Every structure is written in structure tokens, then in C-alpha cells.
Amino acid sequence: MNPIKMFNWDADERFPVRVDSSVLRVNSGCVIPLHCHDYYEFEFIMQGCITNTINGSPRIFSRGMLCALTPDDVHRYDRCTENLHVFKIRFQPRFITKELAEAVEALPMPLVQCYEDKELECLWEEYKKVEEAFLSADVAKPLTMLRLRGASELFLFHILSHPSDGEPCPCQSEAVMKGIRYIRTHLAEPLRIPDIAASVYLSADYFGHLFKRYTSMTVSDFIIENRMRLAYELLCNTDLPVSKVAEQTGYHSPSLFYRHVRMFFGKTPKKIRQESLT
């Protein structure tokens, strides 16, 4: 699984919805690191079990459970069973209608819901309608895009009509969320913890304490991880010289950039680029 896809809208930008269903044949030590998205993501477990740590709070998800995440949520996968079957629908925020957006925002997000087998099968049928509409949609044909919108809104309505299990994962610090957004939008610039903390009106020490409690990572490690994943994307998807990739990910020392790439991916920037072309 390409981790970069967690951070980017990996479909045509004109498509406001993306769907996928997959069986992940992985071992119990599977880890997908801390990340966030620029879209709403609805994840359903059809088979297997996974530990999803959302906003610092771990929770085990198994068959029949839904997790809905907003663009402000951060999460990671710590462990999962073999043959995990999960299906997802992702919405760009601009896609859903004002009324639906208000209904979603009124929910305790991130949202966790549980479905019985009969309800889950019904939801699966609704999902397949969205998937079919997505696969046949053509931006040049308004009618097919209208069909995609209609199927997606019916799917969302089905979710919104289901009562929550009342156990949303708590958001521990709005300041940390603002700090994360600041980091993600300033990766190419020098990032100093005092400056990040000042952007949310906190001292560096207190912000660092909140950040570690909320994400289980230090601010420095989070910055490096996000810079590395941006570097991976640029190496795989652009023709920029490695020196320019280093600059655009905030590294003004080429040797430090090479060292971090090797430490994070176990290979050189050149090797990453070569493998992306095969």
C-alpha cells in the first residue's frame, strides 16, 4: 500500500468522491503511521479487526463498525488481523450540500457507529451503488456526475440516520490540531517549535507536552515524518532534482536530507525514484 495516498486526493480533482474496497492481507504487526486527510473519510470493517488510534485515543474496530473522520482528525493504525476487509468512501468537503455538511458537523466527530449484520449488509448494498456510480462517472457527462452525487448523498443519509454508539474519541486539544495544520502548510520553511507554539499562543514546552500526549509523537518526529512523506511523493511523481526536493521539504542541508531519507525508507532518494518508474 502506498502511504502517500493517505495524504492526497488520489483521483481526478474533478471527482469529489472516491471509493475503494480492499482485502488487506497483512500480519498482526501492521502499522500505518500518524496521518490526516484533506477530506472526510468513512471506513467500514466487513471482516477482521484493527486498532485505530484517533486523536490519541486507541480503539479496536471489528466487523460491523464504522469510523468517520473529518479533515481535522489525525489517526494511525497500530495493529490488524490478517485478511482485513475494509471499504471506504471519501468526500471532498466542497462536495456535500450545505444541509448535509451541517448535519455532519452536528455529529460528535470522529464518529463511531456499530451495525448489526442485517444493517451492515444493507449498508454494503448502498456502498456498491456509490461504487458503481463512481466507476461509471464521467465529468463530461453531467447526468453521470448527478448519479454519483445522488448515490453518495443517499449513502450519507443512511449513516446520519443511524444512532451513534455514544463513544466518540475525544479531541484533547484544539491547539494541537492548529499546530498540526501549521506544520503541514509550512513544511518547506524552517520549522521551529517555539514558532509553531507561538502560532497557537502557547509556550514551546507546554505545546510540546500537549502534542506528545495527543499524538504519542514529539513535534520534531512529526515534522520529520511529514517531510519524508512529502519527499517520497515528490521523488515518485515529479522530475525535480533531488536537491530541489530537499529544499521543498525544508532541508537546507543535503546531507541531513539524505540521512533522513535512508533512515526513514531504508534506501536512497535515487533508489526511491528508480523503483517508482518500474
VENJO-V134948 format. One record per helix or strand of 2 or more residues. SS is the DSSP state (h for helix, s for strand). FROM is the first residue (numbers start at 0). LEN is the number of residues. If there is no record, write none. Layout:
((SS | FROM | LEN) (SS | FROM | LEN))
//
This chain:
((h | 2 | 4) (s | 16 | 8) (s | 31 | 5) (s | 38 | 9) (s | 48 | 6) (s | 56 | 6) (s | 64 | 5) (s | 73 | 7) (s | 83 | 9) (h | 97 | 8) (s | 110 | 4) (h | 116 | 20) (h | 141 | 19) (h | 173 | 12) (h | 192 | 7) (h | 203 | 12) (h | 218 | 19) (h | 241 | 7) (h | 253 | 12) (h | 268 | 8))
//
